[in-house]
Amino acid sequence: MEKDLETFFLTTIEVNKDRIFRFCRYYSTDAEDAKDLFQEVLLNLWKSLPSFKYQSNIDTWVYRITINICLRAKQYSDMKQKRFVKLESIHIEKIEDSNFPDENEKLFSKLSECIKMLEGVDKSIILLHLEGLPYKEIAQISGLTENYIAVKIKRIKNKLLTGLKSLNNVGK
Amino acid sequence: MLENELEIIWKNSTKAEVVKIDKPEFLTDIDLQLKYFDKNIKKRDRREYIAAAIVTLTFGTGFFFFTGILSKLGLLLGALYGILVIIVLQNAKKQKPDNYSLPIKEYLVQHRKYLVKERNLLKNVIYWYILPPFIGSVLFCIGQYTGVIQFIISITIVSGINVYIYFLNKAAVRKVFDPLIKKIDKTIEDLETIE
């Protein structure tokens, strides 16, 4: 049973690790902070796994835990609480590869800048949307209705597009 | 810029940073970390129990050694206070929300409820943490009255300590709990509002 749980956990982490890290990145001040937050999320995923009901979608469950931990970290950030999770087996590597075209990099950094400026929950909702999740799943993660999510995403997208346009104008 | 472009830019970002996990060590790592946390929690709990036991034992022993109804009443109050504090603290810890798999809104509401309870505990510190030992000490001092100067000195010391504890808790409410609850309120408001 324990072995099954471990295998299930490792598979879940393998599939979701990059997505989880992206969320952590947007709720952190720097790369080190993002790594700490990422480790905290993984630790809580493992702690919560025995309570996971296998009838529900594991990705939805992972997102809920990730966002709740990220939001909590953000709320407590002013208290300068040091996080003590240190998992030596995790490494974050930056790819300096040329597969990532310059133009994309510029656009991505502008988009990142705009997303970072969004309020706490708006950030989560748009990140979930950008990850390609349907409204129904975002509604299940957030605890809001599907229609509400649809309208909210539209508004957030408009904010992002306006932000991107103004950044483009500044860049010109 | 087209809306779809946002998604395209986003999808490309995966190539910027990669997370690598050494699987064989990972679970051992997690297990060690959890054991470390667990050990620290147990250590903190043990410290609280020991402090409460010392208070209860000291006052309880005094109850049998000192004479006079007021002194005995004061010591009894002190002994009961030790037990009360540990019950209140343990009870508060049990209510800490640790189910992160709840939908965001539900988790925020639960977390807020917990913080409000904690804040109220500190706001009401005078009733469960300050007054019982204070009244106990005053009763004991009256019971053991040996002169006005000694009495005034004892009461001043006891009052001073209690006033300090009171303001310490008041500061925690103002600096920690009020801002945290405000932040959670704002997050819930943002979640529920469409501008």
Interface residues (C-beta under 8 A of the other chain):
Chain A: E6 F9 L10 I13 E14 K17 D18 F21 R22 R25 F38 L42 L43 N44 W46 K47 S48 S51 F52 W61 R64 I65 I67 N68 I69 L71 R72 Q75 Y76 D78 M79 F84 V85 K86 L87 E88 S89 I90 H91 I92 E93 K94 I95 D97 N99 F100 N104 E105 L107 F108 L111 S112 E119 G120 V121 D122 S124 L130 E131 G132 Q140 I141 S142 G143 L144 Y148 V151 K152 R155 K157 L160 L161 L164 K165
Chain B: M1 E3 E5 L6 E7 I9 W10 K11 N12 S13 T14 K15 A16 E17 V18 V19 K20 I21 D22 K23 E25 F26 L27 T28 D29 I30 Q33 L34 Y36 F37 D98 N99 Y100 S101 L102 P103 I104 K105 E106 Y107 L108 H111 V176 P179 L180 K183 I184 K186 T187 D190 L191 E192 I194 E195
